[in-house]
Amino acid sequence: MNKKGLLAILGVVVVLAAIVVSAGGKLPWTGGSASDDSCDI
């Protein structure tokens, strides 16, 4: 794999991680919201 392809994959991973962090740890496209936690801790 060349360096340009590796940077493209890394960029996609960083963007997806930023979306998950900004959504409060939930994946926005799964339909769950961050306030729907059923954990009692």
PyMOL Python script that loads the backbone (N, CA, C, O; Angstrom):
from pymol import cmd

cmd.read_pdbstr("""\
ATOM      1  N   MET A   1       0.849  -1.176   0.000  1.00  0.00           N
ATOM      2  CA  MET A   1       0.000   0.000   0.000  1.00  0.00           C
ATOM      3  C   MET A   1       0.891   1.234   0.000  1.00  0.00           C
ATOM      4  O   MET A   1       1.898   1.292   0.705  1.00  0.00           O
ATOM      5  N   ASN A   2       0.505   2.211  -0.797  1.00  0.00           N
ATOM      6  CA  ASN A   2       1.334   3.410  -0.851  1.00  0.00           C
ATOM      7  C   ASN A   2       0.963   4.380   0.275  1.00  0.00           C
ATOM      8  O   ASN A   2      -0.021   4.185   0.989  1.00  0.00           O
ATOM      9  N   LYS A   3       1.759   5.401   0.409  1.00  0.00           N
ATOM     10  CA  LYS A   3       1.587   6.337   1.519  1.00  0.00           C
ATOM     11  C   LYS A   3       0.287   7.126   1.397  1.00  0.00           C
ATOM     12  O   LYS A   3      -0.343   7.436   2.408  1.00  0.00           O
ATOM     13  N   LYS A   4      -0.120   7.453   0.178  1.00  0.00           N
ATOM     14  CA  LYS A   4      -1.346   8.221  -0.023  1.00  0.00           C
ATOM     15  C   LYS A   4      -2.583   7.417   0.389  1.00  0.00           C
ATOM     16  O   LYS A   4      -3.510   7.967   0.984  1.00  0.00           O
ATOM     17  N   GLY A   5      -2.598   6.128   0.076  1.00  0.00           N
ATOM     18  CA  GLY A   5      -3.718   5.275   0.462  1.00  0.00           C
ATOM     19  C   GLY A   5      -3.801   5.103   1.964  1.00  0.00           C
ATOM     20  O   GLY A   5      -4.890   5.098   2.536  1.00  0.00           O
ATOM     21  N   LEU A   6      -2.654   4.963   2.600  1.00  0.00           N
ATOM     22  CA  LEU A   6      -2.617   4.820   4.050  1.00  0.00           C
ATOM     23  C   LEU A   6      -3.130   6.083   4.740  1.00  0.00           C
ATOM     24  O   LEU A   6      -3.853   6.002   5.732  1.00  0.00           O
ATOM     25  N   LEU A   7      -2.755   7.244   4.217  1.00  0.00           N
ATOM     26  CA  LEU A   7      -3.234   8.502   4.790  1.00  0.00           C
ATOM     27  C   LEU A   7      -4.736   8.659   4.590  1.00  0.00           C
ATOM     28  O   LEU A   7      -5.416   9.210   5.455  1.00  0.00           O
ATOM     29  N   ALA A   8      -5.265   8.185   3.469  1.00  0.00           N
ATOM     30  CA  ALA A   8      -6.706   8.264   3.229  1.00  0.00           C
ATOM     31  C   ALA A   8      -7.466   7.395   4.225  1.00  0.00           C
ATOM     32  O   ALA A   8      -8.482   7.823   4.773  1.00  0.00           O
ATOM     33  N   ILE A   9      -6.985   6.187   4.461  1.00  0.00           N
ATOM     34  CA  ILE A   9      -7.628   5.291   5.431  1.00  0.00           C
ATOM     35  C   ILE A   9      -7.548   5.885   6.831  1.00  0.00           C
ATOM     36  O   ILE A   9      -8.526   5.847   7.578  1.00  0.00           O
ATOM     37  N   LEU A  10      -6.412   6.425   7.185  1.00  0.00           N
ATOM     38  CA  LEU A  10      -6.242   7.041   8.495  1.00  0.00           C
ATOM     39  C   LEU A  10      -7.186   8.237   8.660  1.00  0.00           C
ATOM     40  O   LEU A  10      -7.741   8.445   9.739  1.00  0.00           O
ATOM     41  N   GLY A  11      -7.365   9.009   7.611  1.00  0.00           N
ATOM     42  CA  GLY A  11      -8.276  10.147   7.660  1.00  0.00           C
ATOM     43  C   GLY A  11      -9.713   9.716   7.900  1.00  0.00           C
ATOM     44  O   GLY A  11     -10.432  10.346   8.677  1.00  0.00           O
ATOM     45  N   VAL A  12     -10.137   8.641   7.235  1.00  0.00           N
ATOM     46  CA  VAL A  12     -11.496   8.132   7.418  1.00  0.00           C
ATOM     47  C   VAL A  12     -11.692   7.657   8.862  1.00  0.00           C
ATOM     48  O   VAL A  12     -12.732   7.918   9.465  1.00  0.00           O
ATOM     49  N   VAL A  13     -10.706   6.969   9.406  1.00  0.00           N
ATOM     50  CA  VAL A  13     -10.795   6.484  10.784  1.00  0.00           C
ATOM     51  C   VAL A  13     -10.900   7.656  11.758  1.00  0.00           C
ATOM     52  O   VAL A  13     -11.686   7.607  12.704  1.00  0.00           O
ATOM     53  N   VAL A  14     -10.129   8.687  11.540  1.00  0.00           N
ATOM     54  CA  VAL A  14     -10.158   9.856  12.422  1.00  0.00           C
ATOM     55  C   VAL A  14     -11.516  10.551  12.356  1.00  0.00           C
ATOM     56  O   VAL A  14     -12.050  10.969  13.384  1.00  0.00           O
ATOM     57  N   VAL A  15     -12.075  10.677  11.157  1.00  0.00           N
ATOM     58  CA  VAL A  15     -13.381  11.327  11.013  1.00  0.00           C
ATOM     59  C   VAL A  15     -14.469  10.504  11.702  1.00  0.00           C
ATOM     60  O   VAL A  15     -15.321  11.062  12.394  1.00  0.00           O
ATOM     61  N   LEU A  16     -14.447   9.191  11.520  1.00  0.00           N
ATOM     62  CA  LEU A  16     -15.441   8.340  12.175  1.00  0.00           C
ATOM     63  C   LEU A  16     -15.307   8.399  13.697  1.00  0.00           C
ATOM     64  O   LEU A  16     -16.313   8.412  14.406  1.00  0.00           O
ATOM     65  N   ALA A  17     -14.084   8.433  14.197  1.00  0.00           N
ATOM     66  CA  ALA A  17     -13.870   8.537  15.639  1.00  0.00           C
ATOM     67  C   ALA A  17     -14.399   9.872  16.166  1.00  0.00           C
ATOM     68  O   ALA A  17     -14.969   9.923  17.256  1.00  0.00           O
ATOM     69  N   ALA A  18     -14.217  10.934  15.412  1.00  0.00           N
ATOM     70  CA  ALA A  18     -14.720  12.244  15.831  1.00  0.00           C
ATOM     71  C   ALA A  18     -16.249  12.253  15.873  1.00  0.00           C
ATOM     72  O   ALA A  18     -16.837  12.877  16.757  1.00  0.00           O
ATOM     73  N   ILE A  19     -16.899  11.568  14.926  1.00  0.00           N
ATOM     74  CA  ILE A  19     -18.363  11.487  14.921  1.00  0.00           C
ATOM     75  C   ILE A  19     -18.854  10.739  16.150  1.00  0.00           C
ATOM     76  O   ILE A  19     -19.810  11.168  16.797  1.00  0.00           O
ATOM     77  N   VAL A  20     -18.211   9.627  16.478  1.00  0.00           N
ATOM     78  CA  VAL A  20     -18.629   8.830  17.631  1.00  0.00           C
ATOM     79  C   VAL A  20     -18.419   9.604  18.929  1.00  0.00           C
ATOM     80  O   VAL A  20     -19.279   9.576  19.809  1.00  0.00           O
ATOM     81  N   VAL A  21     -17.299  10.288  19.057  1.00  0.00           N
ATOM     82  CA  VAL A  21     -17.023  11.063  20.272  1.00  0.00           C
ATOM     83  C   VAL A  21     -18.013  12.218  20.403  1.00  0.00           C
ATOM     84  O   VAL A  21     -18.510  12.486  21.497  1.00  0.00           O
ATOM     85  N   SER A  22     -18.301  12.903  19.297  1.00  0.00           N
ATOM     86  CA  SER A  22     -19.235  14.031  19.365  1.00  0.00           C
ATOM     87  C   SER A  22     -20.664  13.573  19.629  1.00  0.00           C
ATOM     88  O   SER A  22     -21.478  14.352  20.126  1.00  0.00           O
ATOM     89  N   ALA A  23     -20.980  12.329  19.306  1.00  0.00           N
ATOM     90  CA  ALA A  23     -22.321  11.792  19.564  1.00  0.00           C
ATOM     91  C   ALA A  23     -22.417  11.185  20.962  1.00  0.00           C
ATOM     92  O   ALA A  23     -23.434  10.574  21.290  1.00  0.00           O
ATOM     93  N   GLY A  24     -21.418  11.334  21.768  1.00  0.00           N
ATOM     94  CA  GLY A  24     -21.457  10.831  23.137  1.00  0.00           C
ATOM     95  C   GLY A  24     -21.170   9.347  23.251  1.00  0.00           C
ATOM     96  O   GLY A  24     -21.606   8.704  24.206  1.00  0.00           O
ATOM     97  N   GLY A  25     -20.452   8.800  22.302  1.00  0.00           N
ATOM     98  CA  GLY A  25     -20.078   7.391  22.356  1.00  0.00           C
ATOM     99  C   GLY A  25     -21.045   6.461  21.653  1.00  0.00           C
ATOM    100  O   GLY A  25     -20.814   5.252  21.612  1.00  0.00           O
ATOM    101  N   LYS A  26     -22.117   6.990  21.104  1.00  0.00           N
ATOM    102  CA  LYS A  26     -23.089   6.179  20.371  1.00  0.00           C
ATOM    103  C   LYS A  26     -22.909   6.401  18.880  1.00  0.00           C
ATOM    104  O   LYS A  26     -22.502   7.480  18.451  1.00  0.00           O
ATOM    105  N   LEU A  27     -23.209   5.386  18.098  1.00  0.00           N
ATOM    106  CA  LEU A  27     -23.159   5.541  16.647  1.00  0.00           C
ATOM    107  C   LEU A  27     -24.468   6.179  16.190  1.00  0.00           C
ATOM    108  O   LEU A  27     -25.532   5.589  16.377  1.00  0.00           O
ATOM    109  N   PRO A  28     -24.413   7.361  15.600  1.00  0.00           N
ATOM    110  CA  PRO A  28     -25.645   8.076  15.268  1.00  0.00           C
ATOM    111  C   PRO A  28     -26.511   7.350  14.232  1.00  0.00           C
ATOM    112  O   PRO A  28     -27.728   7.536  14.216  1.00  0.00           O
ATOM    113  N   TRP A  29     -25.913   6.540  13.381  1.00  0.00           N
ATOM    114  CA  TRP A  29     -26.687   5.875  12.329  1.00  0.00           C
ATOM    115  C   TRP A  29     -27.345   4.585  12.803  1.00  0.00           C
ATOM    116  O   TRP A  29     -28.018   3.929  12.009  1.00  0.00           O
ATOM    117  N   THR A  30     -27.176   4.192  14.080  1.00  0.00           N
ATOM    118  CA  THR A  30     -27.839   2.998  14.590  1.00  0.00           C
ATOM    119  C   THR A  30     -29.185   3.323  15.217  1.00  0.00           C
ATOM    120  O   THR A  30     -29.921   2.407  15.584  1.00  0.00           O
ATOM    121  N   GLY A  31     -29.522   4.579  15.350  1.00  0.00           N
ATOM    122  CA  GLY A  31     -30.816   4.976  15.884  1.00  0.00           C
ATOM    123  C   GLY A  31     -30.824   5.195  17.387  1.00  0.00           C
ATOM    124  O   GLY A  31     -31.821   5.681  17.920  1.00  0.00           O
ATOM    125  N   GLY A  32     -29.757   4.858  18.084  1.00  0.00           N
ATOM    126  CA  GLY A  32     -29.707   5.060  19.526  1.00  0.00           C
ATOM    127  C   GLY A  32     -29.185   6.443  19.847  1.00  0.00           C
ATOM    128  O   GLY A  32     -28.324   6.970  19.143  1.00  0.00           O
ATOM    129  N   SER A  33     -29.702   7.028  20.902  1.00  0.00           N
ATOM    130  CA  SER A  33     -29.184   8.320  21.327  1.00  0.00           C
ATOM    131  C   SER A  33     -28.311   8.128  22.557  1.00  0.00           C
ATOM    132  O   SER A  33     -28.375   7.085  23.208  1.00  0.00           O
ATOM    133  N   ALA A  34     -27.509   9.109  22.874  1.00  0.00           N
ATOM    134  CA  ALA A  34     -26.574   9.000  23.985  1.00  0.00           C
ATOM    135  C   ALA A  34     -27.291   8.936  25.331  1.00  0.00           C
ATOM    136  O   ALA A  34     -26.711   8.454  26.304  1.00  0.00           O
ATOM    137  N   SER A  35     -28.530   9.406  25.413  1.00  0.00           N
ATOM    138  CA  SER A  35     -29.243   9.416  26.677  1.00  0.00           C
ATOM    139  C   SER A  35     -30.037   8.122  26.917  1.00  0.00           C
ATOM    140  O   SER A  35     -30.723   8.015  27.934  1.00  0.00           O
ATOM    141  N   ASP A  36     -29.963   7.154  26.023  1.00  0.00           N
ATOM    142  CA  ASP A  36     -30.712   5.910  26.160  1.00  0.00           C
ATOM    143  C   ASP A  36     -29.932   4.830  26.882  1.00  0.00           C
ATOM    144  O   ASP A  36     -30.206   3.646  26.682  1.00  0.00           O
ATOM    145  N   ASP A  37     -28.978   5.192  27.706  1.00  0.00           N
ATOM    146  CA  ASP A  37     -28.178   4.197  28.420  1.00  0.00           C
ATOM    147  C   ASP A  37     -29.043   3.451  29.432  1.00  0.00           C
ATOM    148  O   ASP A  37     -29.787   4.059  30.201  1.00  0.00           O
ATOM    149  N   SER A  38     -28.933   2.131  29.417  1.00  0.00           N
ATOM    150  CA  SER A  38     -29.677   1.351  30.388  1.00  0.00           C
ATOM    151  C   SER A  38     -28.783   0.895  31.547  1.00  0.00           C
ATOM    152  O   SER A  38     -29.207   0.114  32.399  1.00  0.00           O
ATOM    153  N   CYS A  39     -27.567   1.379  31.566  1.00  0.00           N
ATOM    154  CA  CYS A  39     -26.610   1.024  32.609  1.00  0.00           C
ATOM    155  C   CYS A  39     -26.915   1.836  33.867  1.00  0.00           C
ATOM    156  O   CYS A  39     -27.118   3.047  33.786  1.00  0.00           O
ATOM    157  N   ASP A  40     -26.949   1.184  35.019  1.00  0.00           N
ATOM    158  CA  ASP A  40     -27.285   1.851  36.271  1.00  0.00           C
ATOM    159  C   ASP A  40     -26.062   2.313  37.058  1.00  0.00           C
ATOM    160  O   ASP A  40     -26.185   2.742  38.205  1.00  0.00           O
ATOM    161  N   ILE A  41     -24.902   2.228  36.454  1.00  0.00           N
ATOM    162  CA  ILE A  41     -23.677   2.630  37.170  1.00  0.00           C
ATOM    163  C   ILE A  41     -23.570   4.133  37.183  1.00  0.00           C
ATOM    164  O   ILE A  41     -22.614   4.679  37.734  1.00  0.00           O
TER     165      ILE A  41
END
""", "prot")
cmd.dss("prot")
cmd.show_as("cartoon", "prot")
cmd.util.cbc("prot")
cmd.orient("prot")
